[in-house]
Amino acid sequence: MIFSLLDASQIKVSLSPSMVMSPVKSLSLILGIGSQPVGVEGASNCDFCTIKDRCAYQRLRPHGQHTPA
């Protein structure tokens, strides 16, 4: 998604067909700035994770506890 919004060639970063950035030590992120709160009160990052059902880290947390959003 990020690569479709910008010309990454200007910063000499490319995306392979398997979605790996080159150079490997490249970093991408999205930062939101605004006056409205983001997220859902009482929810955690785990609640929105696409692999939460098979997450290796989920079993390491005490039951019912998640990483705060």
mmCIF file of the N, C-alpha and C atoms, coordinates in Angstrom:
data_MODEL
# 
_entry.id   MODEL 
# 
loop_
_atom_site.group_PDB 
_atom_site.id 
_atom_site.type_symbol 
_atom_site.label_atom_id 
_atom_site.label_alt_id 
_atom_site.label_comp_id 
_atom_site.label_asym_id 
_atom_site.label_entity_id 
_atom_site.label_seq_id 
_atom_site.pdbx_PDB_ins_code 
_atom_site.Cartn_x 
_atom_site.Cartn_y 
_atom_site.Cartn_z 
_atom_site.occupancy 
_atom_site.B_iso_or_equiv 
_atom_site.pdbx_formal_charge 
_atom_site.auth_seq_id 
_atom_site.auth_comp_id 
_atom_site.auth_asym_id 
_atom_site.auth_atom_id 
_atom_site.pdbx_PDB_model_num 
ATOM 1   N N  . MET A 1 1  ? 0.832   -1.190  0.000  1.00 0.00 ? 1  MET A N  1 
ATOM 2   C CA . MET A 1 1  ? 0.000   0.000   0.000  1.00 0.00 ? 1  MET A CA 1 
ATOM 3   C C  . MET A 1 1  ? 0.875   1.252   0.000  1.00 0.00 ? 1  MET A C  1 
ATOM 4   N N  . ILE A 1 2  ? 1.887   1.289   0.863  1.00 0.00 ? 2  ILE A N  1 
ATOM 5   C CA . ILE A 1 2  ? 2.756   2.461   0.943  1.00 0.00 ? 2  ILE A CA 1 
ATOM 6   C C  . ILE A 1 2  ? 3.447   2.714   -0.385 1.00 0.00 ? 2  ILE A C  1 
ATOM 7   N N  . PHE A 1 3  ? 3.929   1.659   -1.011 1.00 0.00 ? 3  PHE A N  1 
ATOM 8   C CA . PHE A 1 3  ? 4.663   1.806   -2.261 1.00 0.00 ? 3  PHE A CA 1 
ATOM 9   C C  . PHE A 1 3  ? 3.765   2.284   -3.398 1.00 0.00 ? 3  PHE A C  1 
ATOM 10  N N  . SER A 1 4  ? 2.478   2.041   -3.303 1.00 0.00 ? 4  SER A N  1 
ATOM 11  C CA . SER A 1 4  ? 1.567   2.524   -4.342 1.00 0.00 ? 4  SER A CA 1 
ATOM 12  C C  . SER A 1 4  ? 1.287   4.014   -4.193 1.00 0.00 ? 4  SER A C  1 
ATOM 13  N N  . LEU A 1 5  ? 1.595   4.579   -3.029 1.00 0.00 ? 5  LEU A N  1 
ATOM 14  C CA . LEU A 1 5  ? 1.319   5.993   -2.763 1.00 0.00 ? 5  LEU A CA 1 
ATOM 15  C C  . LEU A 1 5  ? 2.504   6.913   -2.992 1.00 0.00 ? 5  LEU A C  1 
ATOM 16  N N  . LEU A 1 6  ? 3.699   6.364   -3.155 1.00 0.00 ? 6  LEU A N  1 
ATOM 17  C CA . LEU A 1 6  ? 4.876   7.218   -3.304 1.00 0.00 ? 6  LEU A CA 1 
ATOM 18  C C  . LEU A 1 6  ? 5.856   6.663   -4.309 1.00 0.00 ? 6  LEU A C  1 
ATOM 19  N N  . ASP A 1 7  ? 6.778   7.513   -4.706 1.00 0.00 ? 7  ASP A N  1 
ATOM 20  C CA . ASP A 1 7  ? 7.835   7.099   -5.624 1.00 0.00 ? 7  ASP A CA 1 
ATOM 21  C C  . ASP A 1 7  ? 9.050   6.708   -4.793 1.00 0.00 ? 7  ASP A C  1 
ATOM 22  N N  . ALA A 1 8  ? 9.127   5.445   -4.408 1.00 0.00 ? 8  ALA A N  1 
ATOM 23  C CA . ALA A 1 8  ? 10.198  4.968   -3.533 1.00 0.00 ? 8  ALA A CA 1 
ATOM 24  C C  . ALA A 1 8  ? 11.556  4.989   -4.212 1.00 0.00 ? 8  ALA A C  1 
ATOM 25  N N  . SER A 1 9  ? 11.572  5.084   -5.522 1.00 0.00 ? 9  SER A N  1 
ATOM 26  C CA . SER A 1 9  ? 12.859  5.141   -6.221 1.00 0.00 ? 9  SER A CA 1 
ATOM 27  C C  . SER A 1 9  ? 13.632  6.403   -5.844 1.00 0.00 ? 9  SER A C  1 
ATOM 28  N N  . GLN A 1 10 ? 12.942  7.444   -5.419 1.00 0.00 ? 10 GLN A N  1 
ATOM 29  C CA . GLN A 1 10 ? 13.607  8.675   -4.982 1.00 0.00 ? 10 GLN A CA 1 
ATOM 30  C C  . GLN A 1 10 ? 14.469  8.443   -3.750 1.00 0.00 ? 10 GLN A C  1 
ATOM 31  N N  . ILE A 1 11 ? 14.098  7.488   -2.925 1.00 0.00 ? 11 ILE A N  1 
ATOM 32  C CA . ILE A 1 11 ? 14.892  7.176   -1.728 1.00 0.00 ? 11 ILE A CA 1 
ATOM 33  C C  . ILE A 1 11 ? 15.651  5.861   -1.892 1.00 0.00 ? 11 ILE A C  1 
ATOM 34  N N  . LYS A 1 12 ? 15.694  5.375   -3.143 1.00 0.00 ? 12 LYS A N  1 
ATOM 35  C CA . LYS A 1 12 ? 16.459  4.172   -3.500 1.00 0.00 ? 12 LYS A CA 1 
ATOM 36  C C  . LYS A 1 12 ? 16.007  2.928   -2.738 1.00 0.00 ? 12 LYS A C  1 
ATOM 37  N N  . VAL A 1 13 ? 14.696  2.783   -2.612 1.00 0.00 ? 13 VAL A N  1 
ATOM 38  C CA . VAL A 1 13 ? 14.115  1.588   -1.992 1.00 0.00 ? 13 VAL A CA 1 
ATOM 39  C C  . VAL A 1 13 ? 13.181  0.956   -3.016 1.00 0.00 ? 13 VAL A C  1 
ATOM 40  N N  . SER A 1 14 ? 13.213  -0.361  -3.105 1.00 0.00 ? 14 SER A N  1 
ATOM 41  C CA . SER A 1 14 ? 12.323  -1.062  -4.024 1.00 0.00 ? 14 SER A CA 1 
ATOM 42  C C  . SER A 1 14 ? 11.618  -2.200  -3.297 1.00 0.00 ? 14 SER A C  1 
ATOM 43  N N  . LEU A 1 15 ? 10.553  -2.670  -3.917 1.00 0.00 ? 15 LEU A N  1 
ATOM 44  C CA . LEU A 1 15 ? 9.761   -3.757  -3.347 1.00 0.00 ? 15 LEU A CA 1 
ATOM 45  C C  . LEU A 1 15 ? 9.777   -4.918  -4.323 1.00 0.00 ? 15 LEU A C  1 
ATOM 46  N N  . SER A 1 16 ? 10.183  -6.087  -3.840 1.00 0.00 ? 16 SER A N  1 
ATOM 47  C CA . SER A 1 16 ? 10.250  -7.272  -4.705 1.00 0.00 ? 16 SER A CA 1 
ATOM 48  C C  . SER A 1 16 ? 8.844   -7.832  -4.923 1.00 0.00 ? 16 SER A C  1 
ATOM 49  N N  . PRO A 1 17 ? 8.670   -8.723  -5.896 1.00 0.00 ? 17 PRO A N  1 
ATOM 50  C CA . PRO A 1 17 ? 7.363   -9.354  -6.115 1.00 0.00 ? 17 PRO A CA 1 
ATOM 51  C C  . PRO A 1 17 ? 6.860   -10.112 -4.877 1.00 0.00 ? 17 PRO A C  1 
ATOM 52  N N  . SER A 1 18 ? 7.785   -10.540 -4.002 1.00 0.00 ? 18 SER A N  1 
ATOM 53  C CA . SER A 1 18 ? 7.378   -11.243 -2.780 1.00 0.00 ? 18 SER A CA 1 
ATOM 54  C C  . SER A 1 18 ? 7.189   -10.286 -1.601 1.00 0.00 ? 18 SER A C  1 
ATOM 55  N N  . MET A 1 19 ? 7.136   -8.966  -1.898 1.00 0.00 ? 19 MET A N  1 
ATOM 56  C CA . MET A 1 19 ? 6.865   -7.909  -0.911 1.00 0.00 ? 19 MET A CA 1 
ATOM 57  C C  . MET A 1 19 ? 7.993   -7.712  0.101  1.00 0.00 ? 19 MET A C  1 
ATOM 58  N N  . VAL A 1 20 ? 9.229   -7.938  -0.298 1.00 0.00 ? 20 VAL A N  1 
ATOM 59  C CA . VAL A 1 20 ? 10.389  -7.690  0.555  1.00 0.00 ? 20 VAL A CA 1 
ATOM 60  C C  . VAL A 1 20 ? 11.045  -6.414  0.080  1.00 0.00 ? 20 VAL A C  1 
ATOM 61  N N  . MET A 1 21 ? 11.308  -5.483  1.016  1.00 0.00 ? 21 MET A N  1 
ATOM 62  C CA . MET A 1 21 ? 11.945  -4.226  0.652  1.00 0.00 ? 21 MET A CA 1 
ATOM 63  C C  . MET A 1 21 ? 13.440  -4.428  0.473  1.00 0.00 ? 21 MET A C  1 
ATOM 64  N N  . SER A 1 22 ? 13.986  -3.691  -0.488 1.00 0.00 ? 22 SER A N  1 
ATOM 65  C CA . SER A 1 22 ? 15.424  -3.714  -0.721 1.00 0.00 ? 22 SER A CA 1 
ATOM 66  C C  . SER A 1 22 ? 15.907  -2.276  -0.734 1.00 0.00 ? 22 SER A C  1 
ATOM 67  N N  . PRO A 1 23 ? 16.925  -1.922  0.026  1.00 0.00 ? 23 PRO A N  1 
ATOM 68  C CA . PRO A 1 23 ? 17.746  -2.785  0.868  1.00 0.00 ? 23 PRO A CA 1 
ATOM 69  C C  . PRO A 1 23 ? 16.959  -3.333  2.058  1.00 0.00 ? 23 PRO A C  1 
ATOM 70  N N  . VAL A 1 24 ? 17.420  -4.468  2.556  1.00 0.00 ? 24 VAL A N  1 
ATOM 71  C CA . VAL A 1 24 ? 16.715  -5.192  3.612  1.00 0.00 ? 24 VAL A CA 1 
ATOM 72  C C  . VAL A 1 24 ? 16.554  -4.353  4.878  1.00 0.00 ? 24 VAL A C  1 
ATOM 73  N N  . LYS A 1 25 ? 17.499  -3.480  5.170  1.00 0.00 ? 25 LYS A N  1 
ATOM 74  C CA . LYS A 1 25 ? 17.424  -2.681  6.394  1.00 0.00 ? 25 LYS A CA 1 
ATOM 75  C C  . LYS A 1 25 ? 16.550  -1.442  6.229  1.00 0.00 ? 25 LYS A C  1 
ATOM 76  N N  . SER A 1 26 ? 15.687  -1.416  5.221  1.00 0.00 ? 26 SER A N  1 
ATOM 77  C CA . SER A 1 26 ? 14.761  -0.314  5.013  1.00 0.00 ? 26 SER A CA 1 
ATOM 78  C C  . SER A 1 26 ? 13.612  -0.427  6.006  1.00 0.00 ? 26 SER A C  1 
ATOM 79  N N  . LEU A 1 27 ? 12.965  0.673   6.277  1.00 0.00 ? 27 LEU A N  1 
ATOM 80  C CA . LEU A 1 27 ? 11.879  0.720   7.245  1.00 0.00 ? 27 LEU A CA 1 
ATOM 81  C C  . LEU A 1 27 ? 10.738  1.533   6.665  1.00 0.00 ? 27 LEU A C  1 
ATOM 82  N N  . SER A 1 28 ? 9.524   1.082   6.854  1.00 0.00 ? 28 SER A N  1 
ATOM 83  C CA . SER A 1 28 ? 8.365   1.864   6.443  1.00 0.00 ? 28 SER A CA 1 
ATOM 84  C C  . SER A 1 28 ? 7.380   1.915   7.600  1.00 0.00 ? 28 SER A C  1 
ATOM 85  N N  . LEU A 1 29 ? 6.633   2.996   7.668  1.00 0.00 ? 29 LEU A N  1 
ATOM 86  C CA . LEU A 1 29 ? 5.618   3.123   8.705  1.00 0.00 ? 29 LEU A CA 1 
ATOM 87  C C  . LEU A 1 29 ? 4.605   4.164   8.285  1.00 0.00 ? 29 LEU A C  1 
ATOM 88  N N  . ILE A 1 30 ? 3.494   4.157   8.951  1.00 0.00 ? 30 ILE A N  1 
ATOM 89  C CA . ILE A 1 30 ? 2.462   5.163   8.751  1.00 0.00 ? 30 ILE A CA 1 
ATOM 90  C C  . ILE A 1 30 ? 2.244   5.824   10.089 1.00 0.00 ? 30 ILE A C  1 
ATOM 91  N N  . LEU A 1 31 ? 2.206   7.135   10.088 1.00 0.00 ? 31 LEU A N  1 
ATOM 92  C CA . LEU A 1 31 ? 2.022   7.895   11.313 1.00 0.00 ? 31 LEU A CA 1 
ATOM 93  C C  . LEU A 1 31 ? 0.796   8.769   11.147 1.00 0.00 ? 31 LEU A C  1 
ATOM 94  N N  . GLY A 1 32 ? -0.129  8.650   12.050 1.00 0.00 ? 32 GLY A N  1 
ATOM 95  C CA . GLY A 1 32 ? -1.332  9.469   11.987 1.00 0.00 ? 32 GLY A CA 1 
ATOM 96  C C  . GLY A 1 32 ? -1.232  10.637  12.947 1.00 0.00 ? 32 GLY A C  1 
ATOM 97  N N  . ILE A 1 33 ? -1.642  11.792  12.481 1.00 0.00 ? 33 ILE A N  1 
ATOM 98  C CA . ILE A 1 33 ? -1.633  12.992  13.315 1.00 0.00 ? 33 ILE A CA 1 
ATOM 99  C C  . ILE A 1 33 ? -3.009  13.626  13.196 1.00 0.00 ? 33 ILE A C  1 
ATOM 100 N N  . GLY A 1 34 ? -3.606  13.933  14.316 1.00 0.00 ? 34 GLY A N  1 
ATOM 101 C CA . GLY A 1 34 ? -4.918  14.572  14.281 1.00 0.00 ? 34 GLY A CA 1 
ATOM 102 C C  . GLY A 1 34 ? -5.431  14.835  15.679 1.00 0.00 ? 34 GLY A C  1 
ATOM 103 N N  . SER A 1 35 ? -6.575  15.457  15.742 1.00 0.00 ? 35 SER A N  1 
ATOM 104 C CA . SER A 1 35 ? -7.149  15.822  17.037 1.00 0.00 ? 35 SER A CA 1 
ATOM 105 C C  . SER A 1 35 ? -8.066  14.741  17.608 1.00 0.00 ? 35 SER A C  1 
ATOM 106 N N  . GLN A 1 36 ? -8.454  13.758  16.796 1.00 0.00 ? 36 GLN A N  1 
ATOM 107 C CA . GLN A 1 36 ? -9.366  12.711  17.237 1.00 0.00 ? 36 GLN A CA 1 
ATOM 108 C C  . GLN A 1 36 ? -8.590  11.490  17.729 1.00 0.00 ? 36 GLN A C  1 
ATOM 109 N N  . PRO A 1 37 ? -9.060  10.830  18.795 1.00 0.00 ? 37 PRO A N  1 
ATOM 110 C CA . PRO A 1 37 ? -8.385  9.619   19.272 1.00 0.00 ? 37 PRO A CA 1 
ATOM 111 C C  . PRO A 1 37 ? -8.497  8.490   18.238 1.00 0.00 ? 37 PRO A C  1 
ATOM 112 N N  . VAL A 1 38 ? -7.503  7.622   18.240 1.00 0.00 ? 38 VAL A N  1 
ATOM 113 C CA . VAL A 1 38 ? -7.473  6.500   17.311 1.00 0.00 ? 38 VAL A CA 1 
ATOM 114 C C  . VAL A 1 38 ? -7.576  5.202   18.102 1.00 0.00 ? 38 VAL A C  1 
ATOM 115 N N  . GLY A 1 39 ? -8.306  4.243   17.580 1.00 0.00 ? 39 GLY A N  1 
ATOM 116 C CA . GLY A 1 39 ? -8.407  2.951   18.240 1.00 0.00 ? 39 GLY A CA 1 
ATOM 117 C C  . GLY A 1 39 ? -9.737  2.757   18.923 1.00 0.00 ? 39 GLY A C  1 
ATOM 118 N N  . VAL A 1 40 ? -9.813  1.678   19.679 1.00 0.00 ? 40 VAL A N  1 
ATOM 119 C CA . VAL A 1 40 ? -11.033 1.327   20.386 1.00 0.00 ? 40 VAL A CA 1 
ATOM 120 C C  . VAL A 1 40 ? -10.673 1.146   21.856 1.00 0.00 ? 40 VAL A C  1 
ATOM 121 N N  . GLU A 1 41 ? -11.379 1.841   22.728 1.00 0.00 ? 41 GLU A N  1 
ATOM 122 C CA . GLU A 1 41 ? -11.079 1.757   24.154 1.00 0.00 ? 41 GLU A CA 1 
ATOM 123 C C  . GLU A 1 41 ? -11.252 0.327   24.650 1.00 0.00 ? 41 GLU A C  1 
ATOM 124 N N  . GLY A 1 42 ? -10.268 -0.162  25.388 1.00 0.00 ? 42 GLY A N  1 
ATOM 125 C CA . GLY A 1 42 ? -10.312 -1.510  25.934 1.00 0.00 ? 42 GLY A CA 1 
ATOM 126 C C  . GLY A 1 42 ? -9.808  -2.575  24.981 1.00 0.00 ? 42 GLY A C  1 
ATOM 127 N N  . ALA A 1 43 ? -9.508  -2.199  23.750 1.00 0.00 ? 43 ALA A N  1 
ATOM 128 C CA . ALA A 1 43 ? -9.008  -3.163  22.772 1.00 0.00 ? 43 ALA A CA 1 
ATOM 129 C C  . ALA A 1 43 ? -7.483  -3.128  22.754 1.00 0.00 ? 43 ALA A C  1 
ATOM 130 N N  . SER A 1 44 ? -6.902  -4.172  22.245 1.00 0.00 ? 44 SER A N  1 
ATOM 131 C CA . SER A 1 44 ? -5.451  -4.242  22.139 1.00 0.00 ? 44 SER A CA 1 
ATOM 132 C C  . SER A 1 44 ? -5.057  -4.498  20.696 1.00 0.00 ? 44 SER A C  1 
ATOM 133 N N  . ASN A 1 45 ? -3.785  -4.411  20.406 1.00 0.00 ? 45 ASN A N  1 
ATOM 134 C CA . ASN A 1 45 ? -3.293  -4.731  19.071 1.00 0.00 ? 45 ASN A CA 1 
ATOM 135 C C  . ASN A 1 45 ? -3.660  -6.161  18.693 1.00 0.00 ? 45 ASN A C  1 
ATOM 136 N N  . CYS A 1 46 ? -3.665  -7.054  19.654 1.00 0.00 ? 46 CYS A N  1 
ATOM 137 C CA . CYS A 1 46 ? -4.003  -8.457  19.395 1.00 0.00 ? 46 CYS A CA 1 
ATOM 138 C C  . CYS A 1 46 ? -5.423  -8.598  18.844 1.00 0.00 ? 46 CYS A C  1 
ATOM 139 N N  . ASP A 1 47 ? -6.345  -7.750  19.288 1.00 0.00 ? 47 ASP A N  1 
ATOM 140 C CA . ASP A 1 47 ? -7.726  -7.826  18.834 1.00 0.00 ? 47 ASP A CA 1 
ATOM 141 C C  . ASP A 1 47 ? -7.860  -7.574  17.331 1.00 0.00 ? 47 ASP A C  1 
ATOM 142 N N  . PHE A 1 48 ? -6.931  -6.851  16.744 1.00 0.00 ? 48 PHE A N  1 
ATOM 143 C CA . PHE A 1 48 ? -6.992  -6.494  15.332 1.00 0.00 ? 48 PHE A CA 1 
ATOM 144 C C  . PHE A 1 48 ? -5.988  -7.265  14.480 1.00 0.00 ? 48 PHE A C  1 
ATOM 145 N N  . CYS A 1 49 ? -5.209  -8.121  15.095 1.00 0.00 ? 49 CYS A N  1 
ATOM 146 C CA . CYS A 1 49 ? -4.157  -8.850  14.397 1.00 0.00 ? 49 CYS A CA 1 
ATOM 147 C C  . CYS A 1 49 ? -4.748  -9.941  13.510 1.00 0.00 ? 49 CYS A C  1 
ATOM 148 N N  . THR A 1 50 ? -4.187  -10.081 12.302 1.00 0.00 ? 50 THR A N  1 
ATOM 149 C CA . THR A 1 50 ? -4.690  -11.079 11.371 1.00 0.00 ? 50 THR A CA 1 
ATOM 150 C C  . THR A 1 50 ? -4.221  -12.499 11.692 1.00 0.00 ? 50 THR A C  1 
ATOM 151 N N  . ILE A 1 51 ? -3.222  -12.658 12.564 1.00 0.00 ? 51 ILE A N  1 
ATOM 152 C CA . ILE A 1 51 ? -2.739  -14.003 12.910 1.00 0.00 ? 51 ILE A CA 1 
ATOM 153 C C  . ILE A 1 51 ? -2.970  -14.333 14.382 1.00 0.00 ? 51 ILE A C  1 
ATOM 154 N N  . LYS A 1 52 ? -3.904  -13.628 15.016 1.00 0.00 ? 52 LYS A N  1 
ATOM 155 C CA . LYS A 1 52 ? -4.099  -13.831 16.457 1.00 0.00 ? 52 LYS A CA 1 
ATOM 156 C C  . LYS A 1 52 ? -4.466  -15.264 16.819 1.00 0.00 ? 52 LYS A C  1 
ATOM 157 N N  . ASP A 1 53 ? -5.128  -15.984 15.923 1.00 0.00 ? 53 ASP A N  1 
ATOM 158 C CA . ASP A 1 53 ? -5.537  -17.358 16.219 1.00 0.00 ? 53 ASP A CA 1 
ATOM 159 C C  . ASP A 1 53 ? -4.376  -18.339 16.213 1.00 0.00 ? 53 ASP A C  1 
ATOM 160 N N  . ARG A 1 54 ? -3.271  -17.974 15.563 1.00 0.00 ? 54 ARG A N  1 
ATOM 161 C CA . ARG A 1 54 ? -2.116  -18.880 15.498 1.00 0.00 ? 54 ARG A CA 1 
ATOM 162 C C  . ARG A 1 54 ? -0.830  -18.215 15.989 1.00 0.00 ? 54 ARG A C  1 
ATOM 163 N N  . CYS A 1 55 ? -0.957  -17.160 16.761 1.00 0.00 ? 55 CYS A N  1 
ATOM 164 C CA . CYS A 1 55 ? 0.184   -16.376 17.227 1.00 0.00 ? 55 CYS A CA 1 
ATOM 165 C C  . CYS A 1 55 ? 0.989   -17.133 18.294 1.00 0.00 ? 55 CYS A C  1 
ATOM 166 N N  . ALA A 1 56 ? 2.292   -17.215 18.085 1.00 0.00 ? 56 ALA A N  1 
ATOM 167 C CA . ALA A 1 56 ? 3.165   -17.899 19.040 1.00 0.00 ? 56 ALA A CA 1 
ATOM 168 C C  . ALA A 1 56 ? 3.292   -17.107 20.340 1.00 0.00 ? 56 ALA A C  1 
ATOM 169 N N  . TYR A 1 57 ? 3.146   -15.795 20.272 1.00 0.00 ? 57 TYR A N  1 
ATOM 170 C CA . TYR A 1 57 ? 3.305   -14.956 21.459 1.00 0.00 ? 57 TYR A CA 1 
ATOM 171 C C  . TYR A 1 57 ? 2.043   -14.916 22.312 1.00 0.00 ? 57 TYR A C  1 
ATOM 172 N N  . GLN A 1 58 ? 0.911   -15.188 21.715 1.00 0.00 ? 58 GLN A N  1 
ATOM 173 C CA . GLN A 1 58 ? -0.364  -15.164 22.446 1.00 0.00 ? 58 GLN A CA 1 
ATOM 174 C C  . GLN A 1 58 ? -0.335  -16.130 23.632 1.00 0.00 ? 58 GLN A C  1 
ATOM 175 N N  . ARG A 1 59 ? 0.255   -17.292 23.448 1.00 0.00 ? 59 ARG A N  1 
ATOM 176 C CA . ARG A 1 59 ? 0.276   -18.292 24.521 1.00 0.00 ? 59 ARG A CA 1 
ATOM 177 C C  . ARG A 1 59 ? 1.231   -17.917 25.646 1.00 0.00 ? 59 ARG A C  1 
ATOM 178 N N  . LEU A 1 60 ? 2.128   -16.964 25.421 1.00 0.00 ? 60 LEU A N  1 
ATOM 179 C CA . LEU A 1 60 ? 3.089   -16.561 26.445 1.00 0.00 ? 60 LEU A CA 1 
ATOM 180 C C  . LEU A 1 60 ? 2.506   -15.557 27.430 1.00 0.00 ? 60 LEU A C  1 
ATOM 181 N N  . ARG A 1 61 ? 1.407   -14.928 27.065 1.00 0.00 ? 61 ARG A N  1 
ATOM 182 C CA . ARG A 1 61 ? 0.777   -13.946 27.944 1.00 0.00 ? 61 ARG A CA 1 
ATOM 183 C C  . ARG A 1 61 ? -0.221  -14.645 28.855 1.00 0.00 ? 61 ARG A C  1 
ATOM 184 N N  . PRO A 1 62 ? -0.384  -14.129 30.081 1.00 0.00 ? 62 PRO A N  1 
ATOM 185 C CA . PRO A 1 62 ? -1.433  -14.693 30.939 1.00 0.00 ? 62 PRO A CA 1 
ATOM 186 C C  . PRO A 1 62 ? -2.791  -14.577 30.237 1.00 0.00 ? 62 PRO A C  1 
ATOM 187 N N  . HIS A 1 63 ? -3.670  -15.537 30.452 1.00 0.00 ? 63 HIS A N  1 
ATOM 188 C CA . HIS A 1 63 ? -4.964  -15.593 29.768 1.00 0.00 ? 63 HIS A CA 1 
ATOM 189 C C  . HIS A 1 63 ? -5.715  -14.258 29.936 1.00 0.00 ? 63 HIS A C  1 
ATOM 190 N N  . GLY A 1 64 ? -6.189  -13.760 28.803 1.00 0.00 ? 64 GLY A N  1 
ATOM 191 C CA . GLY A 1 64 ? -6.977  -12.535 28.834 1.00 0.00 ? 64 GLY A CA 1 
ATOM 192 C C  . GLY A 1 64 ? -6.166  -11.257 28.773 1.00 0.00 ? 64 GLY A C  1 
ATOM 193 N N  . GLN A 1 65 ? -4.862  -11.328 28.854 1.00 0.00 ? 65 GLN A N  1 
ATOM 194 C CA . GLN A 1 65 ? -4.044  -10.120 28.800 1.00 0.00 ? 65 GLN A CA 1 
ATOM 195 C C  . GLN A 1 65 ? -3.445  -9.969  27.421 1.00 0.00 ? 65 GLN A C  1 
ATOM 196 N N  . HIS A 1 66 ? -3.477  -8.748  26.916 1.00 0.00 ? 66 HIS A N  1 
ATOM 197 C CA . HIS A 1 66 ? -2.952  -8.450  25.595 1.00 0.00 ? 66 HIS A CA 1 
ATOM 198 C C  . HIS A 1 66 ? -2.023  -7.259  25.712 1.00 0.00 ? 66 HIS A C  1 
ATOM 199 N N  . THR A 1 67 ? -1.234  -7.045  24.681 1.00 0.00 ? 67 THR A N  1 
ATOM 200 C CA . THR A 1 67 ? -0.374  -5.875  24.612 1.00 0.00 ? 67 THR A CA 1 
ATOM 201 C C  . THR A 1 67 ? -1.272  -4.662  24.404 1.00 0.00 ? 67 THR A C  1 
ATOM 202 N N  . PRO A 1 68 ? -1.105  -3.593  25.179 1.00 0.00 ? 68 PRO A N  1 
ATOM 203 C CA . PRO A 1 68 ? -1.951  -2.405  25.006 1.00 0.00 ? 68 PRO A CA 1 
ATOM 204 C C  . PRO A 1 68 ? -1.785  -1.809  23.614 1.00 0.00 ? 68 PRO A C  1 
ATOM 205 N N  . ALA A 1 69 ? -2.861  -1.269  23.080 1.00 0.00 ? 69 ALA A N  1 
ATOM 206 C CA . ALA A 1 69 ? -2.829  -0.653  21.744 1.00 0.00 ? 69 ALA A CA 1 
ATOM 207 C C  . ALA A 1 69 ? -2.094  0.665   21.774 1.00 0.00 ? 69 ALA A C  1 
# 
